Amino acid sequence: MATTDDSRGHVAVVSQQYPPELGGNATRVGDSARELARVGWDVSVLAPPRSYPPENYPRSWQRHEHVVEDGVDVHRLWSWQPTRADPNALERLAYYLVFAVHATLWLLYHRNRFDAYLCTTPPPFTSMPGLIASELTRKPFVVDVGDLWIDAAASLGFIRETSLSTRLTRRYEHLVLLRADRVLTTTDEMSRLLERGHGPAIARRLVVIPNAVDVRRFTPDAGDGDDGRSIVYTGNFGHAQDLEACVRAMQYVESDAHLRLVGDGDLRGRLESLIEELEVAGRVSIEKPVPRSEIPPLLASAAVGIATLKDSEGLRYAVPSKTYEYMACGLPVVGTDIGALAELLEESGGGLAVDSDPEALAAAFDRLLSDSDLRERMGERGRQHVEARYDRRAVGEKLDSTLTELIDSQL
């Protein structure tokens, strides 16, 4: 798409995942790209073929696929695709690196089109195309940090802090963040952790752009109303979400409750086995992912939303993006009593923060399901909080002004 006369500029967005793929990062990137396009930016997204969750998409051998979605140019560039659940380290690395190299070559060939480069992480390798193109063109380079990937992976035991690969990846991350003109974070806690890890030089580059929600689409009126028994989770079945604790909690729930896990991911097979092992199939269902357009009515017809995380120091910065969607739909949230997520639930009054323990989760579910007035009060508080602070358009305006200031400073 050529930049038009009334355009604010042309920004290249590089992301490992993009809707309809699952995951909070895909949702964040998709919402940000559409919002920038809405306010007048020409937006080109570079992403690999649809790949996540694996097994959901056929392998693609097409070198380049171009479509326009909601005013956004989406360029799917060929990469190796993992095709089985929970791929191993080599398969993931091939998926990440092949795309990073392909996107770098594509950006260099089309480098004169763009006024700025916005690269999302994780994984850290998606910053490579923007870093190299920016060095050659002297155009602004922005890194959007959706997750502290290395910290989370180390805290969950997937990598060793002392390994050579981890140390090299951290050095690369340090180089990228100090070369970036701006570093976008999702929470104040994430900004504090980055400053602590990379020194005061990064402080002036940090801008908090929180995850947000379209409060015009996600509303309490989008569905049939609180059904009094459905506990719902939507999104990625990953290692950080602690869904196993939620399934185990259903052994102890005394209310007439049903846990609906709507989505897919690496741990789907493990969750299915756990449900069978605990003999809770009558109280827990795993449901296929639904289109984004069907999420608001699904949430607005439930009683409680789940936003749990593993109780890990490496996840203290995180607030799952689904938390804001639950609140916007008037759902009280049960989340883990850890870091930024607990702060949000306490500050908003929109939910309960409890220990990452099956019996504690069960007690929270029972407390909410047995008290419709409490659910209503928490739902109203959560809705008011996201309307005031996490409306997608208001948050999008902050991203718009950040990019505009960077480009104007070079004129």
C-alpha positions as CSV (number, residue, x, y, z in Angstrom):
1,M,0.0,0.0,0.0
2,A,1.5,3.3,-1.0
3,T,1.5,6.1,1.5
4,T,-1.3,8.6,0.8
5,D,-1.1,12.3,1.0
6,D,-3.3,12.4,4.1
7,S,-1.5,9.5,5.8
8,R,0.3,10.0,9.1
9,G,3.1,7.8,7.8
10,H,3.9,4.2,6.8
11,V,4.9,1.9,9.6
12,A,6.2,-1.7,9.2
13,V,5.1,-4.0,12.0
14,V,7.0,-7.3,12.4
15,S,5.4,-10.0,14.5
16,Q,5.9,-13.7,14.9
17,Q,2.1,-14.1,15.3
18,Y,-0.9,-12.3,14.0
19,P,-4.6,-13.0,14.2
20,P,-6.4,-15.3,13.7
21,E,-3.6,-17.1,15.6
22,L,-4.1,-17.4,19.3
23,G,-2.2,-15.8,22.1
24,G,-2.1,-12.4,23.9
25,N,0.7,-11.1,21.7
26,A,-1.2,-11.9,18.5
27,T,-4.2,-10.1,19.9
28,R,-2.2,-7.1,21.0
29,V,-0.5,-6.7,17.6
30,G,-3.7,-7.1,15.7
31,D,-5.5,-4.6,17.8
32,S,-2.6,-2.1,17.6
33,A,-2.3,-2.5,13.8
34,R,-6.0,-1.9,13.3
35,E,-6.1,1.1,15.6
36,L,-3.2,2.7,13.8
37,A,-4.9,2.1,10.5
38,R,-8.1,3.6,11.8
39,V,-6.5,6.9,12.8
40,G,-4.7,7.3,9.5
41,W,-1.5,5.3,9.4
42,D,-0.5,3.1,6.5
43,V,0.3,-0.2,8.3
44,S,2.2,-3.2,6.8
45,V,2.4,-6.2,9.0
46,L,5.0,-8.9,8.3
47,A,4.3,-12.3,9.9
48,P,5.0,-15.9,9.0
49,P,2.3,-18.3,7.7
50,R,-0.5,-19.0,10.3
51,S,1.2,-21.5,12.6
52,Y,-0.1,-21.3,16.2
53,P,-1.3,-23.4,17.7
54,P,0.4,-26.1,15.7
55,E,-1.8,-28.7,14.1
56,N,-4.5,-26.1,13.5
57,Y,-3.0,-24.9,10.2
58,P,-1.7,-26.7,7.1
59,R,1.9,-26.3,6.1
60,S,2.4,-23.5,3.6
61,W,5.1,-23.4,0.9
62,Q,3.9,-20.0,-0.5
63,R,6.8,-17.6,-0.5
64,H,4.7,-14.5,0.0
65,E,1.0,-14.0,0.6
66,H,-0.5,-10.5,0.7
67,V,-4.0,-9.7,2.0
68,V,-5.7,-6.5,3.3
69,E,-7.6,-7.0,6.5
70,D,-9.4,-4.1,8.3
71,G,-7.3,-1.6,6.4
72,V,-4.0,-3.3,7.3
73,D,-1.6,-4.7,4.7
74,V,-0.7,-8.2,6.0
75,H,2.3,-9.9,4.4
76,R,2.7,-13.6,5.3
77,L,6.3,-14.5,4.5
78,W,7.4,-18.1,4.3
79,S,9.0,-19.7,7.3
80,W,9.4,-23.2,8.6
81,Q,6.2,-24.1,10.5
82,P,5.9,-26.3,13.5
83,T,3.1,-28.8,12.8
84,R,2.8,-30.8,16.0
85,A,1.6,-29.9,19.5
86,D,4.3,-28.6,21.9
87,P,7.2,-28.5,19.3
88,N,10.7,-29.1,20.5
89,A,13.4,-26.5,20.8
90,L,14.9,-27.0,17.3
91,E,11.5,-26.8,15.6
92,R,10.7,-23.6,17.5
93,L,14.2,-22.1,16.7
94,A,13.8,-22.9,13.0
95,Y,10.3,-21.2,13.0
96,Y,11.7,-18.1,14.6
97,L,15.0,-17.7,12.8
98,V,13.8,-18.5,9.2
99,F,11.1,-15.9,9.6
100,A,13.5,-13.3,11.0
101,V,15.9,-13.7,8.1
102,H,13.1,-13.6,5.5
103,A,11.5,-10.5,7.1
104,T,14.9,-8.8,7.2
105,L,15.5,-9.4,3.5
106,W,11.9,-8.3,2.6
107,L,12.3,-5.1,4.7
108,L,15.7,-4.3,3.2
109,Y,14.3,-4.7,-0.4
110,H,11.3,-2.4,0.5
111,R,13.1,-0.1,2.9
112,N,12.2,3.1,1.1
113,R,8.5,2.5,1.8
114,F,8.6,3.0,5.5
115,D,8.8,5.9,8.0
116,A,9.2,3.7,11.1
117,Y,9.7,0.1,12.1
118,L,7.8,-1.5,15.0
119,C,9.0,-4.9,16.0
120,T,7.2,-7.1,18.6
121,T,8.8,-9.5,20.9
122,P,8.8,-12.4,21.9
123,P,10.6,-14.1,20.4
124,P,13.7,-11.7,20.5
125,F,14.6,-12.5,16.9
126,T,11.7,-10.5,15.5
127,S,13.6,-7.4,16.4
128,M,16.3,-8.2,13.8
129,P,14.5,-6.9,10.7
130,G,13.7,-3.5,12.3
131,L,17.2,-3.1,13.9
132,I,19.0,-3.7,10.6
133,A,16.6,-1.7,8.4
134,S,16.8,1.2,10.9
135,E,20.6,1.2,10.9
136,L,20.6,1.5,7.1
137,T,17.8,4.0,6.7
138,R,18.1,6.0,10.0
139,K,14.3,5.7,10.4
140,P,12.9,5.2,13.9
141,F,13.0,1.8,15.4
142,V,10.5,0.8,18.1
143,V,10.4,-2.5,20.1
144,D,7.1,-3.6,21.6
145,V,7.9,-6.0,24.4
146,G,4.8,-8.2,24.9
147,D,6.5,-10.6,27.3
148,L,9.8,-10.9,29.1
149,W,10.4,-14.1,27.2
150,I,13.8,-15.0,28.6
151,D,12.8,-14.3,32.2
152,A,9.6,-16.3,31.9
153,A,11.3,-19.3,30.1
154,A,14.0,-19.4,32.8
155,S,11.5,-19.2,35.7
156,L,9.4,-22.0,34.2
157,G,12.5,-24.2,33.8
158,F,12.7,-24.3,30.0
159,I,16.1,-22.7,29.8
160,R,19.1,-22.3,32.2
161,E,20.2,-18.8,33.1
162,T,23.9,-20.0,33.0
163,S,23.8,-21.6,29.6
164,L,25.7,-20.1,26.7
165,S,22.6,-19.7,24.5
166,T,20.7,-17.8,27.3
167,R,23.7,-15.5,27.9
168,L,24.0,-14.7,24.2
169,T,20.3,-14.1,23.9
170,R,20.4,-11.7,26.8
171,R,23.3,-9.8,25.2
172,Y,21.4,-9.6,22.0
173,E,18.4,-8.3,23.8
174,H,20.5,-5.7,25.6
175,L,21.9,-4.5,22.3
176,V,18.4,-4.3,20.7
177,L,16.8,-2.4,23.6
178,L,19.6,0.2,23.8
179,R,19.5,0.7,20.0
180,A,15.7,1.2,19.9
181,D,14.3,4.7,19.9
182,R,11.4,3.6,22.0
183,V,10.7,0.4,24.0
184,L,7.0,-0.2,24.6
185,T,6.0,-2.2,27.7
186,T,2.6,-3.5,28.9
187,T,2.9,-2.7,32.6
188,D,4.8,-0.4,35.0
189,E,6.3,-3.6,36.6
190,M,7.7,-4.6,33.2
191,S,9.3,-1.2,32.8
192,R,10.9,-1.5,36.3
193,L,12.3,-4.9,35.5
194,L,13.7,-3.8,32.2
195,E,15.4,-0.7,33.8
196,R,16.8,-3.0,36.5
197,G,18.2,-5.4,34.0
198,H,19.5,-3.0,31.4
199,G,20.5,0.0,33.4
200,P,19.3,3.7,33.6
201,A,20.2,4.3,29.9
202,I,17.0,2.5,28.9
203,A,14.7,4.6,31.1
204,R,14.2,7.4,28.7
205,R,13.2,5.0,26.0
206,L,10.5,3.2,28.0
207,V,6.8,3.9,27.2
208,V,4.0,1.9,28.8
209,I,1.4,1.0,26.3
210,P,-0.9,-1.4,28.2
211,N,-2.9,-4.2,26.8
212,A,-6.4,-2.9,26.2
213,V,-9.9,-3.8,25.0
214,D,-12.4,-2.5,22.5
215,V,-15.1,-1.5,25.1
216,R,-17.6,-0.9,22.3
217,R,-17.5,-4.6,21.2
218,F,-16.8,-6.2,24.6
219,T,-19.9,-5.2,26.7
220,P,-22.1,-6.9,29.3
221,D,-24.9,-6.6,26.7
222,A,-23.1,-8.7,24.1
223,G,-24.5,-12.0,25.3
224,D,-27.4,-13.6,27.2
225,G,-26.2,-12.5,30.6
226,D,-24.8,-14.2,33.7
227,D,-25.8,-17.9,33.6
228,G,-24.8,-18.4,37.2
229,R,-22.6,-21.4,36.7
230,S,-20.1,-21.0,33.8
231,I,-16.5,-20.4,34.6
232,V,-14.7,-19.5,31.4
233,Y,-11.2,-19.2,30.0
234,T,-10.4,-18.1,26.5
235,G,-7.1,-18.2,24.7
236,N,-3.8,-20.0,24.7
237,F,-3.3,-23.3,26.6
238,G,0.3,-22.5,27.4
239,H,2.8,-23.3,30.1
240,A,2.4,-20.0,31.9
241,Q,-1.4,-20.0,32.3
242,D,-1.6,-22.6,35.1
243,L,-4.8,-24.2,33.7
244,E,-3.9,-27.5,35.3
245,A,-4.6,-25.9,38.7
246,C,-8.0,-24.7,37.4
247,V,-8.9,-28.2,36.3
248,R,-7.8,-29.7,39.6
249,A,-9.9,-27.1,41.4
250,M,-13.1,-28.5,40.0
251,Q,-12.7,-31.5,42.3
252,Y,-13.3,-29.2,45.2
253,V,-15.9,-26.8,43.9
254,E,-19.2,-27.3,45.7
255,S,-21.4,-25.1,43.5
256,D,-23.2,-26.4,40.4
257,A,-20.4,-25.1,38.2
258,H,-19.0,-25.9,34.7
259,L,-15.4,-24.9,33.6
260,R,-15.2,-24.0,29.9
261,L,-11.7,-23.9,28.4
262,V,-12.1,-22.3,25.0
263,G,-8.9,-22.3,22.9
264,D,-5.9,-24.4,22.1
265,G,-2.2,-24.7,22.7
266,D,0.8,-26.8,23.7
267,L,-0.9,-28.2,26.8
268,R,-4.2,-29.3,25.3
269,G,-3.2,-33.0,25.4
270,R,-2.0,-32.8,29.0
271,L,-5.3,-31.0,30.0
272,E,-7.4,-33.7,28.3
273,S,-5.5,-36.4,30.1
274,L,-5.9,-34.7,33.4
275,I,-9.6,-34.3,33.0
276,E,-9.9,-38.0,32.3
277,E,-7.6,-38.9,35.2
278,L,-9.6,-36.8,37.7
279,E,-12.9,-37.9,36.2
280,V,-14.2,-34.4,36.0
281,A,-15.4,-34.5,32.3
282,G,-18.9,-33.7,33.4
283,R,-17.7,-30.4,35.0
284,V,-14.9,-29.4,32.6
285,S,-15.0,-29.0,28.8
286,I,-12.3,-28.2,26.3
287,E,-13.8,-26.3,23.4
288,K,-12.2,-25.4,20.0
289,P,-11.1,-21.8,19.5
290,V,-13.9,-19.5,18.2
291,P,-13.6,-16.4,15.9
292,R,-12.8,-13.1,17.7
293,S,-16.3,-11.9,16.8
294,E,-17.8,-14.7,19.0
295,I,-15.7,-13.9,22.1
296,P,-17.8,-11.0,23.5
297,P,-21.1,-12.9,23.5
298,L,-19.4,-16.0,25.0
299,L,-18.0,-13.9,27.9
300,A,-21.1,-11.9,28.4
301,S,-23.1,-15.2,28.9
302,A,-20.8,-16.6,31.6
303,A,-20.5,-16.0,35.4
304,V,-16.8,-15.9,36.1
305,G,-13.6,-15.4,34.0
306,I,-10.2,-17.0,34.7
307,A,-6.9,-15.2,34.3
308,T,-4.4,-17.4,36.2
309,L,-0.6,-17.5,35.9
310,K,2.0,-19.8,37.3
311,D,3.2,-18.4,40.6
312,S,6.6,-17.5,39.3
313,E,8.9,-14.5,39.9
314,G,9.5,-14.4,36.1
315,L,5.8,-13.6,35.5
316,R,5.3,-10.8,38.0
317,Y,5.1,-8.2,35.3
318,A,2.3,-10.0,33.3
319,V,-1.4,-9.2,33.0
320,P,-3.1,-11.6,30.5
321,S,-4.8,-9.6,27.8
322,K,-8.0,-11.6,28.4
323,T,-8.3,-10.0,31.8
324,Y,-9.4,-6.7,30.2
325,E,-11.9,-8.5,28.0
326,Y,-13.5,-10.3,30.9
327,M,-13.8,-7.0,32.8
328,A,-15.3,-5.1,29.8
329,C,-18.0,-7.8,29.6
330,G,-18.8,-7.4,33.2
331,L,-17.3,-10.7,34.3
332,P,-15.7,-10.9,37.8
333,V,-12.2,-12.3,37.4
334,V,-10.4,-14.9,39.4
335,G,-6.6,-14.4,39.0
336,T,-3.4,-15.4,40.6
337,D,-2.2,-13.3,43.6
338,I,1.1,-12.3,41.9
339,G,2.6,-9.0,40.7
340,A,0.9,-6.7,38.2
341,L,-2.2,-9.0,37.8
342,A,-3.0,-8.9,41.5
343,E,-2.5,-5.1,41.5
344,L,-5.0,-4.7,38.7
345,L,-7.6,-6.9,40.4
346,E,-7.2,-5.0,43.7
347,E,-7.1,-1.6,42.2
348,S,-10.1,-2.2,40.0
349,G,-12.2,-4.2,42.5
350,G,-13.1,-6.3,39.5
351,G,-12.1,-9.7,40.8
352,L,-10.3,-12.0,43.4
353,A,-6.6,-12.6,43.5
354,V,-5.8,-16.0,45.1
355,D,-3.0,-18.4,45.6
356,S,-2.1,-20.6,42.6
357,D,-3.6,-23.6,44.4
358,P,-6.6,-25.8,43.4
359,E,-8.3,-25.5,46.8
360,A,-7.9,-21.7,46.9
361,L,-9.2,-21.4,43.4
362,A,-12.2,-23.6,44.2
363,A,-13.0,-21.5,47.2
364,A,-12.9,-18.3,45.0
365,F,-15.1,-20.0,42.4
366,D,-17.6,-21.0,45.1
367,R,-17.6,-17.6,46.7
368,L,-18.5,-15.9,43.5
369,L,-21.0,-18.5,42.2
370,S,-22.9,-18.4,45.5
371,D,-23.3,-14.6,45.6
372,S,-24.9,-13.0,42.5
373,D,-24.8,-9.6,44.1
374,L,-21.0,-9.9,44.6
375,R,-20.6,-10.9,41.0
376,E,-22.6,-8.0,39.8
377,R,-20.7,-5.5,41.9
378,M,-17.3,-6.8,40.8
379,G,-18.5,-6.9,37.2
380,E,-19.6,-3.3,37.3
381,R,-16.3,-2.1,38.9
382,G,-14.2,-4.0,36.4
383,R,-16.2,-2.5,33.5
384,Q,-15.8,1.0,34.8
385,H,-12.1,0.5,35.4
386,V,-11.3,-0.7,31.8
387,E,-13.6,2.0,30.3
388,A,-11.6,4.7,32.2
389,R,-8.0,3.2,31.7
390,Y,-7.8,0.5,29.1
391,D,-10.1,1.5,26.2
392,R,-8.4,0.4,23.0
393,R,-8.9,3.7,21.3
394,A,-7.4,5.7,24.1
395,V,-4.4,3.4,24.4
396,G,-4.1,3.5,20.6
397,E,-3.8,7.2,20.7
398,K,-0.8,6.9,22.9
399,L,0.9,4.6,20.4
400,D,-0.1,7.0,17.6
401,S,1.5,10.0,19.4
402,T,4.6,8.0,20.2
403,L,5.2,7.2,16.6
404,T,4.3,10.6,15.4
405,E,6.7,12.3,17.8
406,L,9.6,10.0,16.7
407,I,9.0,10.7,13.0
408,D,8.5,14.5,13.6
409,S,11.8,14.6,15.5
410,Q,13.7,13.5,12.4
411,L,12.2,16.2,10.1
